[in-house]
Amino acid sequence: VTWTAPASNNAAISQFRVAYQQAGTSTVNNATSVDGNTLTLEVTGLAVAQNYTFQVFATNAAGEGAGSAGSDNVFIFPAVPGAPTGLSATAMSPTTVGLSWTAPVSPGHVVTSYVVEVKAAADSDTSYTAISDTITGTTVAATGLAEGTSYLFRVKTINQSGESDSAVHP
């Protein structure tokens, strides 16, 4: 939260207090107070995927003044998720490989989908081709592969904040 100091009315501002409220609730929480020269505060411990409003109060020798107007809603995005783990591949037919993995264990890191990509192991090109970028579960069948060709597979976790590092097999 960042703010501009109000007029001090001939008394130095000794501190600022930041309060916040989660949208849809009536509870107003005090984040903390900072000295009168500080005009920014990182508020931690907020629930992800929620909207909050913030208000700043200045204190001088006369006491605490009325708060600032409330901020616009601020959406707290989830952190970028961790990479999936335990990626395994099982031949289902000469041209199909079943892939499975474990979702990352990261509290507060909402997973919206997975991107699964493939490339021929002998291919010197570093680019992969997406099998699918809208998988919501932890399994998929890679179909239409060339018989007798070795492949590399990778899976990334996706959420509103971005994508994880890749889990690669083999």
Salt bridges, closest charged atoms under 4 A:
GLU64 OE2 - ARG17 NH2 2.83
GLU117 OE1 - ARG154 NE 2.52
GLU163 OE2 - LYS156 NZ 3.07
